[in-house]
Amino acid sequence: MSQRLGSARAQVSRAICASALALLASAASPIPALAAATADAPRLAGHELRFDAAGNLLPWIDWNTALDREMRFYETAPLDHGYPVFVTTTFLDGNWKPTERDDTIPATQNAAGILSYLKFYALRGKHNPRTLAIARAMGDYLIEQDLTPASGPYPRFPHSTGRRQHFPQPADSGSQNDRPYEIQPDKGALAGYALLRLYDATGEKKYLDMSRHIADVLAKNQIDGDATHSPWPFRVDTRNGEARGPVSGNLVFALRLYDELVARGDIQFKPKRDALWRWIKQTQIPSAAGNGALFAQFFEDHDNPANRTAWAPLSLARYLLEKRSALDPDWRADAKTLIDFVRRDMTHVEFGVRVCHEQDEDHDAWGGVNSTYGAVLAMYAKATGSSELAREARAALNFAAYAIDEQGRARDLPTHAELGGWQEDAHTDVIHNFVDAIEAYPDWAASMR
């Protein structure tokens, strides 16, 4: 099967040790419990693979230690124009050196990072001011360096893609598969929601103001969705509003943003919120029971309008599991529909573990999507009392945790030989997923069994 044909990520170098390749060749079968350590024991990301007697993948180190080391390592990041370098740069090696690639994904990388840092800050009792300071740096970068010009149909709206060493990003910053002047509305919604959460944590009004502005821009451009069109297209030219890609599968963050603002008294967003929810509930979710065509397109480096992703349905299922009946009286059934779609069409087995790949065009278990799968499956397992799904969720997260080395440095894909890579897959879109799983199953964080 071809993976990421034409994708920029296909250029990322990969190397898997000979023993791991042998395992992949027989990946459809569970791996039995391993005996005592041997010189030729299979390894993943430099760590010897550990399994229990039932063949379930165990962590190489307890999650608490691994996550604390990773967060401490990221605190040592050098500054780039006053921001930690992983805020401004998407492709870094394991020692903070930028790779030859200069394209960036600022909205996804930093919005997911804000959510990760705020969740980890709360998990550790809000004791480390540095964690909150880095979340602020991500929010400040979005507001200060990553906005479109103050004109056109999407004024002062976050860029989905850009180039490192541009401060601020220019109007034609589009990179990867964005054209020069294109943005992705769903990435702006993700940023808007993250900034609102940052306002809640800091009380700094500039984050609230930008969240409201992003919601206002989204509301003015929202249309009624149907069976072939989502309420916003996937890409838009900021100069004239020309759309490209009729379906944008990840609209849950626009719903989150509207819901939070309406709850704060911004009732002007309620009609648009209700229209969006009707489309999600009545049209998009049922799509997952069929071919899932309305969950196409999320990743910045792809532009096939039929390319379905796992990230979008999982992110929607997470919101249903958080809000439950307050959002959807059918939350349990609808979450199952979304999760079943992902398990059916977006998972495969590696090293005896069911892991989640990103999309139809990429069958690698990148850190962001696979940890998302583990977290959402853990939340669903907890809500439904499924010990089987809980084991599957924990194994997927253990697989993701093998990407972290002894110093807290991370890889974007556990099977990559080199540390670093895409920073959202290595770090910013990973930490919050471990936090959600830990909140569902606190014992997982400290256990090595």
N, C-alpha and C positions, 0 to 999 in steps of 0.2 A: 504494500500500500504506500502510495506517495504521501509524504508528510511535509506540510508547509511548502508546497511547490510555489516558487516565486516569492517566498517570504523572506524578509530580512533576517529573521531568527535562524534560518537554515544555514547562515554563514557562521554561526557561532560554532567554534571548534568543539568536537566531542571525542572523548576517549573512554572506553570502558575496559577494565582489566579482563584478561582472558577467562578467568573463572566466572566473572559476571556474565560474559557473553554466553558461556555454557549454560548458565542458569536461565538466561533469557530464551535460549533455544527450547527449553522445556518449561517455560513459564506457565503453561496452562495447568500444570499439576502443582498441588501444594508441596512445599518444601518440608521435609521431616525435621524433627528436632536435631540440632547439631550436637556433636560430641564435643569433647574438650578441644580447646584451641589447637590448631595445627597450622603449619607454615602455609599450606595451600587452601586454608579455609576461605570461602567466598567473602568478598569485601564490597562495601558500597561507600563511596566518597572517603576512602581510606580507613573505614571502620569495619571491623569484623562483624558480619551479620550474626545476630542472636535471635534464636527462636525458642518458644516454649515447647513442651512435650506434644502439644496439639498442632504445632507447625505455625503458630501465630508469631509474626515479627515482633520482637521486643526492642525497646530503645537501646542505643549504645551508651546513653547517659541519661540520667533523669531530666525531664523537661525543665524543671525549675533551674537546675544548674546550667543547662544549655541556653535557655532564654536569657538568664541573667548575664552570662558571658557575652552573648550576642549584643545585648543592649549596651553593656559596658564598652564593647569594641566599637560600636557605632558612636558612642560618646567621644571617641578619640579622633573622629573624622576631621581632617583639615578643613579650613574655611575657604570658600570660593566666593569672592565679593561679599563677604560677611555671612554667608550661609554655609552650613555643612555641605561638603562636596556631593554627598549622595542626594541632596535636595536639588541641586542644579544639573546633575549629570546622571544619565541613565546607565551607561556602560562603564563599569569600574572593575579593576582586578582586585585581588584579595588584599592589596596594600594601598588602596586608594588611588591608584594610577589610572587615569582615563584610558580606555582602549582607543583603537583607531577610529571608532565610530563616534560621530558627533551628533547624531539624532537623539532626541529626548521625547519622553512622554510625561510632561510635567503635571498635567491634571490628575491622571490616574495614580502616578507614582506618589505625589504629595498628598492627595486626598486620602488614599488608602493609608498612607503613612500617618496622617493626623489621627485617623481612627485607631490605628495600631498603637500609637504612642499614648493616646488618651486612655484606651482600655488597659494598657499595661501600667500606666500611672495609677489608675484606680485599683488594679489587681494588687499592686505593691503598697497599698495604703496611702498613696499620694505623698510619699516621703521624699522622693528624689526630684528636686526642682529642675534638674537637668533634663529629665524626660519631658516635662511640660515645656521647657525652653525650646527643645528641638521641635516639638509640635507647633509652637509659635513660629519658629523659623520657616517651617513648611507653609503655614498659612500666610506669613508675610511675603514669601516668595510668590505665591499665587496672586496676591493682590498687587504687589509692587512690580513684578517682572513678567507676568504671564497673561496680561489682558489684551484683548483686541482693541483697536482704536475706538474712540467715543463717537462713532457714527455707524450707519448701516443697520441692518435688521438684528444684529447680535452685538450691540455696543458694549465695550468693557466686559467681555465674556471670556472665560478661561480658554486658552489654546489647548487643544488636545495633544498636539505635537510641536516640537520646536528644535532648536539647535543649541548645544552648549556653547558657552562663551558669548552669548547674546544677552545683554542686560540693558533694557528689557527685550523681550522677544519682539521682533518686528511684525508688521501686519502680515507679511507673507512667510510666516515662520513654518508653515506646514512641511512636515517631513514624513518619513516612512511612506504609508500609502495615502496620506492626506495630500491633496494638491496645495500649492503655496498659500492660498487664502482660505483654506477650509478649516472649519472647526467641527467638533462632534457634540451636539447638544447634550447627549447623555453624560459626557465627561464634565460638562459644566454643572449639571445637576449633582453629580457625585462630589464635585468640589464645593458646591453651595451647601450641601448637607454637612460635609466635613467642617466647613467654616462655622456653621451654626453650632455644631458640637463643641468647636473650639471656643466660641463665645460663651457657651455654658460653663466651660472649665475655667475661663480667664476673666469673664466680665468685660472684655475689651469690645467696645461697640463697633469698631471697624469691621469685625468679623460678622456681626449681625447685619450691619448695613449692606455688606457685599452679598450675603446670603439672600437678603430681600431683593436686591437688585437682580441677581441671577434668576430668582423665581419670577420676577416681573418680566424679564426678557423671555423666559421660557413660556410664560402665560400668553404673551403677545404673539408668539409664533406657533402656539399649539393649534392643531387641527383635530377634527374628529377622526379617530382611527377606524379602520375596517379590516376585512379579512386579508388584505394585501398591503395595507399601509399602517404603520404605527403613528401615534400623534405627533411625533417629530421624525424626520428622516435621520439616517445615520450620519450623513455629512452635509454641511451647508457652506456655501461660499459667503463669507461675511460681507462682501461688497454688494451683493445683489440678492441674496437669499436663495440662489440656485441650489436645489437639492440633489444629492447623489446617494442612492441606497434607500429604497422605500421603507425598509424595516430596520428599526433599531431595537435589538432585543432586550437591552438593559434599561428599563424605564422605572425600576423600583426606587431609584434615588430621587427622581423627580417627585414620586409619590411621597417618599419620606420627607423631602423638603417642604412640600405643600402641607403635609400633615402637621409638621412641627410648627410651621408659621401660623397656620390656622389655629392651632392650640394656644398660640401666644396672642391671639386676637386679630391677626391679619386675615379677616374673613373674606377679603376681596379675592383670595385664591381658592375659596371653597368651590365655586362652580367648575373651575378648571380641574381641581382635585377630583371632584366627583365624576367628571367626564373621563378623566384618566383612569380612575379605579374601575369604572364600568367597562372600559376597553380591556383592561388587564383581566378582570374577573370573567367577563362574558366571552371574550374573543381570544386573548393571549393564552391564558391558562388552559382552556380546552385544546389549544393547539398542541400542547405537550402530550396530550393523550393520543395524538395522531403522529404527524411527521415533524412536529416541532418547528415549523417554518417561521413562526413569529418569534423565535428566539435566535434568529440569525444576527450576526454582526455585533461584535463588541471590540475586538482587538484592533489596535491602531495600524498594525502592519499587514492587514488584510483588507481586500475590498470586493470579495466575491459576495454578492447579495444573498446567496443561498447558503453561506457558510454558517451553520449553527454552532453555538458555543455552549459550554457547560456553566461558565461564570454567571451568565444572566439568569437562568432558571434557579440556580443555587442561591443567588443573592435575593431573588424574590421569595424562595422558600424560607430563607432565614428571617425575612421580615414577617411572614405569616407565623412562624414559630415564636417570634418575639411578641407579637401583638395578639395572636390567637383570635378569640371571639370579638375583641374590640375592633378588629379590622374586618374579619371574615368569619361568619358563622360556620362556614365549611372549611376552616383552616386546616383541619387534620386531613381531610380528603384531598384538598387542593395541594397541600405540601407533599402528600404522597404522590400525586400525579406528576409534580415537578421532579421529585427525587427519583421516581421510577423511570422517567424519561432519561435522566442523566445516567443512572445505573445501566440502563439498557443500551444507550447509544454512545456514551462518552466515557466508559470505563474499560479497563483491560487489566491483565494480570502481569505483574513483574515481581520476580523474586518471591513468588507465592503470595503476593499481596495484591488485592484489588485496588488499583489507583485510578485517578481521574485525569483524563487528558483535556486539553483546552477546548478543542473545536474539531469540526470535521476535517479541517485541513492541517491539523497538527495533533499527532497522537503521543506527544511527550507529556509526562506528568510534571509539568513545571510547578515550582514551589507555590505560586499564588493560587492556581486553580486546585491543585491537589490538597493543599491545606484548607481551602474553602470547602471542598468536598468532605474532608474529615470533620470539620467543625459543624457544618450543617447536618451531616449524618448523625453526629453525636447529639446535637440538639433534638433531632427527630427521634432518635433512639430513646433518649431520656423522656421525651413527651409521650411516647407510645409504649415504653417498657420493653423494648426489643433488645435482649442481650446479644443476639446475633449481629444486628446492625451496629451495636456499640463496639463489638470486637472488630468489625470491619472498619469503623471510623477510627478507632485507636491505631490500628495497623497502618492505615493510610497516613495518619499524622506521624507515626513513628518513622515511616519511610521518608517523609519530608524532613524530619529532624536529623536524619543521617547527613543532611547537607551541611550541618554546622560542624566546624572543626573545634579542636581543643582550645583555641584562642577566641572562639566566638565568631570567627569569620564564616560566611555562608556562601553557598553556591546557589545559582538560580535553578539548577536541575541536579538532583543527587548523582546522576550518572555522568555529569561533566567532570573531567579531570581537573579543570582549573577552578579556583575559587572566584567568587564575584559573578560578573555578568549583569543581566538585567536586574536592576536594584529593586524593582517591585516584586519580582519573583524570588529574589534572594532574601528580601527583608521586609519592605514596607507593606506588602500585601500578604504577609505571612503571620506576623506577630498577633494581630487581632484575632486570627482564626484559632491559634493556640489558646488565647485567653477565653474565647467562647467555649471551646471544648473543656477547658479547666473549670469554668463556671458550671458546666453541666455535670462533669465528673471530676471533682477536686482531687481524688486519689491518684488520678493519672499523672499529675504533675510531679509527684515525688517517687513514684514506683518505678522499679527496674524489672518488674515481673508482669 
